């Protein structure tokens, strides 16, 4: 595949169709209490009422879009799924728009890493806010990337406003957007030290403050209390397995230093990060954190977001890291897909950083062997075998496209398992039996 050839939009269309087919054949209805509750809130909004004592009611994009589709198409599985599907398609469009200039090979790898990530495609049609947060994060990074590396710096105010708007969208969707704060601080400090893009960050701060003020003003208009969202969160909080600030130090330390890394491997969130962390184990790897080009920008962003997800607190009053549920970390997947796709393409083309990548894959494969489930057999072992075989057999570059297809096929093994389960459950027949 010619790296200099622009990737065709038909590639993007293929992945959008795959997500649509996954929904058609793999949908098993709502996935627990939360999405049913969002559906109830959206239905209430459609009828002109919203319970402001419920902290879920402040996740406005989720509630509003669902209510909009309920009003147009009626309350149904289709109406519940369409907003999330459209958000997912938008994420894929953004990933494609970033990667397409690097050629078809990189684009296929990046879209595969994003789309075929088990939990990303699973939540692509669920009435949940996490996919909205993923859109917010990738949009924000795409805007910064375009301004820093692709623009002539002539529309600073516009880019700054769009960045603030994308982050507000995430904040309105779910509080987990706070995990992006360490990354934003790093980006700002780096540019201050290197004396670049200062006007952009000033304008972004002004836009952000203005939009937040407007947001809280509307909360005050509707509820009579500027802090009503935070009061609702406090009043609806309860002791659970994720209340790390109220549990023993042993449990907290396990979550911080072991739990998230285990979750990432067991739930296949680590796939792209294996490649990203692998190339950091080479000479002069710290140069990536100077953010001198687009690749370095996304690589450093992925690393910082991963560390933030592991260590950062989500509570302003206590040290309480995010709960260990893969849906909370969907925003990591499209971000890491961008640098990982370039790393994999360079491996297949030039066998660049090959030893580091193979060693990293071996270590993760070995760890996954001792975890429950089939992740060892259906993801890490096949990936390790593919990369090792390609490196040691001296396969010619002409066969690169075949190995990229095999790579994508391996990633899709676990989603295929979900589709197979859905076909056995026969959700639509069960629903028909209950409703008729």
C-alpha positions, 0 to 999 in steps of 0.5 A: 500500500502506498503511504503517500496515497490519500486514503479513500472515504470508501474505507471509512464507509466500510467501517461505518457499515461494519458498526451498523451490521454489528448493531443489527446482528449483535444487539441484545437490548439495554445493558443494565439499569443505567441506560434504562434510567437514561431512557426514562429521563429522555421520555420525561423530557419529551413530556416536558418534565425533568427531575433536577434532583437526579444527577443523571438529568444533568448529562444533557447531551445524552438525555436531549438527543435521546428525547429528540429521537423519541419525539421523531421516531417514537420510543423504541430500541431504534430511537435509543440506539441511534444517538450513540451510533451517530456519535460513534460514526462521528468519532470514526470520521474524526479518526479517519480525517486525522489518519487519511493523509498517512495513506490507506495502510495507516488508516485501515490499522487505525480504524480497526484499532478503534472500531474493533476494540471490544468495548468501543463497538459494544457501546457504539449503540448503547444509551450511555454517556461514555461514548459521548465523552470519547467524542469530546476528547478526540474532538478536542485533541483533533482541534488542537492538533489541527491548529498546532500542526495543520493551520496557518494560525490565522483563526486562533479565536475560532479554534479556541472556541471549538476546543472549549465547546468540545470540552463543555460537551464532554463536561455536560455528558459525564464528569469523567471528562476531568481525566483530561485535565492533566493532559491539558495542563501538560500541553499548556505548560509545554507550550509556555516553556517553548513559547508557542501557541500562547494566544491559542491557550489564552483564547481557549481559557477565555472561551472556556470560562465564558461557556462554563459561566453560560452553562451554570447560568442556565442551570441557575435559570432552571433550578434556582441553584448554580451548584445544583448539579454538584448537590445532586451528585452529593445527594445521590452518592452511596457506598459501593465497590468504587468508593475507594476513599472509604475503603482500606488502604490495601484496596486503594493501592491495589486499584492504583498500582494494579487494578487499572493495568489488569483491567486494561489487559483483561478487557483488551483496552491495552491493545494500542498501548502495547505498541505506544509504550513499546517504542518508548523503550528506545533511545531519545524517546523523550523527544516525543514529549516535546510535541514537535509533530502530530505523531508525537502529540497523539502519542504523548496524549495517549500516554498521559491519558492512560496514566491519568486514568490509572492514578487521577482522582475524580473527587475534589475532596478525597483521593478516589480514582475512577471505578474499574469498568471499561466503559469509563475509559472508552475515550482512550481507544480512539486517541491511542489508535492514532499513534499506534496505527503509525507504529504498526505500519512502520513495523510492517513496512520497515520492521521499525522498533520490532524487538521492543514491540515483540518483547512488549507483546510477549510480556502482555501475552504472558500476563494474559495467560494467567487472567480469566477468560479467553483474551489470551487465546482470542487476542494477545496470542494471535497478535504475538504470533502474527508480529513474531512470524512477520518479523522472523520469516523475512516476508516481503513488503508486497505482502504487507496488506495481507498481514494488515488484514490478518491484524484487523481480523484478529481484533475482530475475533472478540466482537464476533464472539459477542455477535454469536452470543446475540444470535443465541439469545435471540433478543428480538424474538424475546422482545416480540414474545413479551410485548405481543 
